[in-house]
Amino acid sequence: MELRRVEDYDAMSLLAARIVFDRIVNSERLVLGLATGSTPEAMYDHLAEMLNRDKVDLSHVYTVNLDEYVGLSEGHPQSYHHYMETMFFSKVDIPADHTFLPDGKAPDLEVEVERYELLIEELGGVDLQILGIGRNGHIGFNEPGTSFDSRTHVVNLAESTVKDNARFFDTVDEVPRQALTMGLHTIMNAKSILLLVSGDEKEEALECMIDCEVSEELPATILQTHPDVTIIADDEALE
């Protein structure tokens, strides 16, 4: 596990973008695992700028997202389909049929999570997985208590996660209470992991992720057992 300390959020975002950019241009084929939320927003901006500046061909790149809310259509302004289209896909020349997210409106959610897990396997697995961390130590939407053996699954969101995500909605009542998410086993199958952490509200979760005993009660501690994890954290998260 490598920890790279940077001054602030923008420095974190720029360094992360450079790492992803280098993997893209130096790979013959690449499967990226993508995250959403506020943490990677500026990274996507920087990455799109770099790719467009150098006119990078993205025909060898495939993406799979960590998660999607249950009940939100692809066009819903708070769906992760919409987030990815707005924040990244629409800004770069990546083939639309190379980008994948779970379907939160699937009629049978259990069939959908099995389909998505199989899709990741058929792509050959994730080469580089981008992650954030929740204040309660969740990664993806794997809340405390999630089995380390979990694969893509339906999850009931913790109340703390609902409250944290309420800033993206008009009211907390509009926040979905369920999501589809890659499981911890699925995430750990990624060949490399890049964890982005910014802000003093993530300080406790980051400290425990690095130093606490590996436990399902703090899902992110499982990253201690992965052979190739890079953490980029800013000064506020490491105070």
N, C-alpha and C positions, 0 to 999 in steps of 0.2 A: 504494500500500500504506500503510495507516494502522496505527500501533502505539499501542495504548492500554494504559498500564501501570497496574496495580492492586496493592493491598497484598498480597492473599493469595488462596487458592483460593476462598473464599466470595465475596469481592468480584468475582473473575473470573466466577463462576457467576451472580451477581446481575445484573451488567452484561450478560452474554450473554442472560439470560432477558429483560431489558428490551428489548434489541434485537430479539429474535425476537417478543416480545409486540407491539411497535410495528408490525412488519411484518405480523403477523396482523391486527391491528385496522384497519390502514390499507390493506389490500389487498382488492380485490373477489374475487380468486382467487389462491391461493398454493400453489406446490409447494415443500415443504421437503425438503431432503436431510438426513437425520439420521445421527448418529454414535453409537457405543456405547463401552463401556469405562468406566473409572473417571472420566475427565476430565469428561464432561458430566453425571454423575449429579446433582449438586446443581443444575445449570442446569435439568434437567427438574423437579426438586422446586419450584424457584422459579417456573418457567413455569406449571406446573399450578396453583399457588396463585394466581397473577395471573389466569389465565384463569377459574378458578372464582369468584374474588372478584368479578370484573366480569361474570360470567355471559356470557362471550363465545361467540357462535355460531361453531362450527368447520365448518359444512357447506361452506364455500368452501375448506377447507384439504385438501391431499393431501400424503402423505409417502412418500418413497422412502428406504430405508436404504442405507448404503454397502456393506454386506457381510453375509455369513453363513458360518459354518463348514460345511465339507463333512462330511456324515455325521450331523449332529445334527438330530433331529426338532424341529418347532416347540415341542413341550412339554418338550424337554430343558432342565433348569434353567440350562445354560450356553449355550443357543442365543440368538442375538440377537433372534429372535422373542419368546422368553420375557422377555429383558431389556427390550425395548420395551414389552411388555404390562405388566410389573411396574413399570417406572420411570415410564411416561408414559401409555400408551394407556388403561389401566384407571382412571386418575385424572381423565381429561377426557372430554368428550362429543364425541369425534371419530368420524364414521362408520367402522365397521370396514372397509367396502369402499373407503375412501379411504386406507388404510395398506398399504404394499407393502414386502416384503423378498424377496431371492432365496431360492429353495428349496434348502437344502443337502442334501435327500434326493431331489432330482429324479433319475429313472432315467438321464437323459442330460444330463450337466452342460453340454455344449456347446450343446445345444438350449436349456437353461435360461438361460445367459448371453445368448444371442441374444434370447430372449424378454424378458428383463429390460431389455436395452438398448432394444429396440423399445418397451416399456412407457414408459420414461422419455421417449422421443421423442414418443409419442402423448399424453402428459400435457402436452407443450409445453416440456419441459426443466425443470431445477431453477431456481427463482427465488433461493433462499437455501440454500447448502450449508454445513452445520456440519462442521467438521473438528477432529481432534486431530492430533498428530504423534508418531511413534514415536522412540525414542532413536536409531535408525539412519536417521531421516529419512523413514520411510515415511508415506504418507497413504492412508487406506483401508487395504487390505492390499497396496498396491503397494510391493513391496520394492525395495531398490537394484538397479538394472539393468533395471527395468521400462521399456518403451518409452513415450515421451511420447505416442505415437499410440494407446496401448492403450485399448480400450473394455472394457465389462464382461467379465470373464474369470475363468478358474480359475487360482489362484496356489498355488505351493508356499511355505509360510511359512518364513522364515529362522529358524535356530535361536535367534537372539536374541529374535525375536518370540514363539516358542514358550515360551521361558523367562520372558519378561515376562508372558505370559498364564497361566502356570502357577499364579499366585496365585488364580485363579478356580476351579481344579480341585483335586481331592484329591491328585493326583500329576501330575508333568510328562508321564508316559506317556499320560495321558488327554486331553491337549491335541491337537485335530485338527492334522494337518500340512498340510491344504489348506483353502482358503476360496474363496468366490465374492466378487468385489469389483468395484465400479465401477472402470473404468480411469482413467488420468490424463487422457486426452482427454475422457472423460465428465465427470469432476470439473471440468475447466477450462471446459466448456460452461455451467456454472452462471453465472447472471447476477451473483450476488454470493456471496462466500465469507466465512465467519466462522471464524477459527482460534483455538482455545482452547489455551493452554499454561500449565501449572502445575508447579512443582517444579524443584529444581536438577538432577534427572536429565535434564531436557529442555533445559537451558541450552545445551549444545554444539550440539544439533540445531537449535534456534531461531536461534542466532547464525549458523550456517552457512547456514540457509535464507534469511536476510536478506542476508548478505554474500558468500557463496561464488558462484563461477561456476555458472551454470545447467547442471546435469548430471544425466543419468539415474542416476548413482551416488548422488545424494542427491535422491530424487524430489520432496521438498517444495520444492526450489529452483524448480520450474516455476511456483510461485505468484508469483514475481517478475514474471512476464509477464502476469499476469491484471490487468484494468483496475479491479477493485473487490474488494480484499481488506482485511478488518479483522482485525487480530491483537489479542487480549486476552491479556496475559501478566502473571503476578504477579511480585513482586520476586525470588523465588527463581529463577525462570526467566531473569531478566534480570541477575543478579549478574555 
